[in-house]
């Protein structure tokens, strides 16, 4: 299978109102995520494809540093969804001073996953 070329976008160019698909593990998402992000972990993406938000224009995909979101973006593009990968992921988002929200009741944070890396979708 040929590799799909996915556009890369810098976190500083992403609107805080953009629809973002976060493919990190649940603990990572709960600790800190972009406002309004939709959480579908990479390992569940194939089974939850129908839940991927449909948007006008490209869907922004994010993970912690950009690797998992690149894999997810390639998978989604192969299924006809227009996507862009957010370069540097949530770590870069946080470092750029952009808003993160937490589901834990604690200050938002970028944390490692508590589960092993997921298989490719």
HULINMO-V85497 format. One record per pair of residues at least 24 apart in sequence whose C-alpha atoms are under 6 Angstrom apart, sorted by the first residue. I is the first residue (numbers start at 0). J is the second residue. If there is no record, write none. Layout:
i: <I/I>
j: <J/J>
This chain:
i: <3/6/7/7/7/7/8/8/9/10/19/19/20/21/21/22/23/24/27/27/29/29/30/30/30/31/31/31/31/31/31/32/32/33/42/42/45/57/57/58/59/60/61/61/62/63/63/63/64/64>
j: <73/83/83/84/85/86/85/86/86/92/59/60/60/61/62/62/62/112/110/112/101/102/101/107/108/99/100/101/107/108/109/99/100/99/117/118/120/81/82/82/83/84/85/88/88/88/89/90/88/90>
